Amino acid sequence: MPESIIKKYYDGLKANKIIGTKCKKCGAYTFPPTTACEKCGSFDIDWVEMSGKGKMLFVSHNVAPGPNPRLTPLAPWAYGHIELEEGVFVQAIITNVATDPVTLRSCYEKGPVDVVADIKEIGGLPYLAFKTT
């Protein structure tokens, strides 16, 4: 039986690793991981550990109420659009950015802000978040 992509992803988070795939044909990274390359469609891929480093391109605040009840204890949270070093884009909670207008505006004014992965857990399930450096 093939290995579960979802299990591998969450097992990686539990081990404080971000798991993606890299295409053997074109070299593109895919995250979150899937069974095929997002760029060329090849199924010839390798599992890789992503760097967890990137640039936050913009940040906003969460919607109320949160999209999933298990996230309610986190509210309010900042939500960022991040480009990882590997060239893929991720949307994630930003753990160390306040949601007040002054703080959010300062992030916009700084331009792209360096971030690193900040893997957290809630309700026994790990989730990928980031923090500014």
Kinemage of the C-alpha trace (Angstrom):
@kinemage 1
@onewidth
@group {chain A} dominant
@subgroup {mainchain}
@vectorlist {calphas} color= white
{ca met a 1} P 0.000 0.000 0.000
{ca pro a 2} L 1.386 3.451 -0.876
{ca glu a 3} L 2.409 5.745 1.947
{ca ser a 4} L -0.224 8.310 2.976
{ca ile a 5} L 0.783 11.829 1.966
{ca ile a 6} L -1.240 13.323 4.813
{ca lys a 7} L 0.345 11.021 7.401
{ca lys a 8} L 3.847 11.765 6.116
{ca tyr a 9} L 3.128 15.524 6.233
{ca tyr a 10} L 1.797 15.430 9.821
{ca asp a 11} L 4.522 13.025 10.994
{ca gly a 12} L 7.009 15.557 9.626
{ca leu a 13} L 5.379 18.400 11.543
{ca lys a 14} L 5.439 16.291 14.722
{ca ala a 15} L 9.201 15.902 14.153
{ca asn a 16} L 9.475 19.690 13.627
{ca lys a 17} L 10.068 19.274 9.878
{ca ile a 18} L 8.232 20.662 6.873
{ca ile a 19} L 7.890 17.919 4.273
{ca gly a 20} L 7.311 18.643 0.596
{ca thr a 21} L 8.244 17.047 -2.687
{ca lys a 22} L 10.799 17.854 -5.366
{ca cys a 23} L 10.358 16.807 -8.966
{ca lys a 24} L 13.125 14.659 -10.457
{ca lys a 25} L 12.146 15.817 -13.947
{ca cys a 26} L 11.979 19.628 -13.649
{ca gly a 27} L 13.359 20.308 -10.164
{ca ala a 28} L 10.266 22.175 -8.909
{ca tyr a 29} L 9.128 21.908 -5.310
{ca thr a 30} L 5.522 21.163 -4.366
{ca phe a 31} L 4.082 22.154 -1.013
{ca pro a 32} L 1.944 20.972 0.562
{ca pro a 33} L 3.046 17.644 -0.871
{ca thr a 34} L 1.014 15.881 -3.530
{ca thr a 35} L 1.528 12.798 -5.671
{ca ala a 36} L 2.632 14.783 -8.730
{ca cys a 37} L 4.702 17.844 -9.558
{ca glu a 38} L 2.557 20.985 -9.606
{ca lys a 39} L 4.710 22.464 -12.393
{ca cys a 40} L 5.102 19.656 -14.945
{ca gly a 41} L 2.760 16.909 -13.699
{ca ser a 42} L 5.475 14.274 -13.360
{ca phe a 43} L 4.933 11.500 -10.828
{ca asp a 44} L 8.717 11.063 -10.492
{ca ile a 45} L 9.168 12.960 -7.229
{ca asp a 46} L 11.267 12.751 -4.074
{ca trp a 47} L 10.219 13.613 -0.534
{ca val a 48} L 12.277 16.516 0.776
{ca glu a 49} L 12.553 18.536 3.935
{ca met a 50} L 11.766 22.173 3.179
{ca ser a 51} L 13.958 24.906 4.682
{ca gly a 52} L 11.174 26.559 6.667
{ca lys a 53} L 12.608 29.950 5.692
{ca gly a 54} L 10.895 32.527 3.565
{ca lys a 55} L 9.565 36.017 3.046
{ca met a 56} L 6.194 37.187 4.316
{ca leu a 57} L 4.777 39.201 1.422
{ca phe a 58} L 1.711 40.472 3.246
{ca val a 59} L -0.152 39.920 6.479
{ca ser a 60} L -3.715 40.403 7.620
{ca his a 61} L -5.863 39.326 10.563
{ca asn a 62} L -8.166 36.350 10.925
{ca val a 63} L -11.867 36.314 10.261
{ca ala a 64} L -14.269 35.957 13.153
{ca pro a 65} L -15.255 33.331 13.956
{ca gly a 66} L -12.362 31.181 12.804
{ca pro a 67} L -12.884 28.739 9.915
{ca asn a 68} L -12.411 25.736 12.205
{ca pro a 69} L -13.555 25.498 15.844
{ca arg a 70} L -10.238 24.002 16.948
{ca leu a 71} L -8.553 27.313 15.986
{ca thr a 72} L -10.784 29.423 18.264
{ca pro a 73} L -8.238 29.466 21.135
{ca leu a 74} L -5.691 31.091 18.808
{ca ala a 75} L -7.861 34.090 17.922
{ca pro a 76} L -7.111 36.739 17.083
{ca trp a 77} L -4.210 35.809 14.832
{ca ala a 78} L -2.201 37.308 12.033
{ca tyr a 79} L -2.376 35.438 8.743
{ca gly a 80} L 0.450 35.778 6.236
{ca his a 81} L 1.203 35.024 2.594
{ca ile a 82} L 4.709 33.575 2.481
{ca glu a 83} L 7.107 32.678 -0.293
{ca leu a 84} L 9.419 29.902 0.889
{ca glu a 85} L 13.071 29.798 -0.207
{ca glu a 86} L 12.142 26.866 -2.450
{ca gly a 87} L 9.805 29.106 -4.483
{ca val a 88} L 6.436 27.839 -3.245
{ca phe a 89} L 3.775 29.985 -1.588
{ca val a 90} L 2.165 29.212 1.762
{ca gln a 91} L -0.619 30.856 3.718
{ca ala a 92} L -0.186 30.422 7.454
{ca ile a 93} L -0.665 31.874 10.901
{ca ile a 94} L 2.084 34.289 11.938
{ca thr a 95} L 2.647 33.699 15.637
{ca asn a 96} L 4.526 36.835 16.675
{ca val a 97} L 2.660 39.576 14.791
{ca ala a 98} L -0.131 41.404 16.593
{ca thr a 99} L -3.360 42.065 14.713
{ca asp a 100} L -3.754 45.743 15.546
{ca pro a 101} L -3.778 48.153 12.566
{ca val a 102} L -0.508 49.865 13.521
{ca thr a 103} L 1.438 46.593 13.640
{ca leu a 104} L -0.090 45.252 10.421
{ca arg a 105} L 0.627 48.542 8.619
{ca ser a 106} L 4.259 48.473 9.793
{ca cys a 107} L 4.640 45.008 8.235
{ca tyr a 108} L 3.383 46.386 4.899
{ca glu a 109} L 5.747 49.345 5.112
{ca lys a 110} L 8.774 47.103 5.768
{ca gly a 111} L 8.119 45.213 2.541
{ca pro a 112} L 8.844 41.491 2.466
{ca val a 113} L 9.703 40.356 6.002
{ca asp a 114} L 11.921 37.353 6.785
{ca val a 115} L 10.083 34.475 8.482
{ca val a 116} L 10.919 31.005 9.765
{ca ala a 117} L 8.689 28.052 10.486
{ca asp a 118} L 7.163 27.966 13.955
{ca ile a 119} L 5.424 24.580 14.172
{ca lys a 120} L 2.774 24.516 16.884
{ca glu a 121} L 0.179 22.070 18.188
{ca ile a 122} L -3.457 22.463 19.120
{ca gly a 123} L -5.822 19.715 20.188
{ca gly a 124} L -3.124 17.092 19.661
{ca leu a 125} L -2.625 18.045 15.999
{ca pro a 126} L 0.447 19.939 14.788
{ca tyr a 127} L 0.017 22.881 12.442
{ca leu a 128} L 2.421 24.954 10.395
{ca ala a 129} L 2.841 28.540 11.479
{ca phe a 130} L 5.620 31.067 10.924
{ca lys a 131} L 7.251 33.843 12.909
{ca thr a 132} L 9.127 36.930 11.834
{ca thr a 133} L 12.868 37.044 12.465
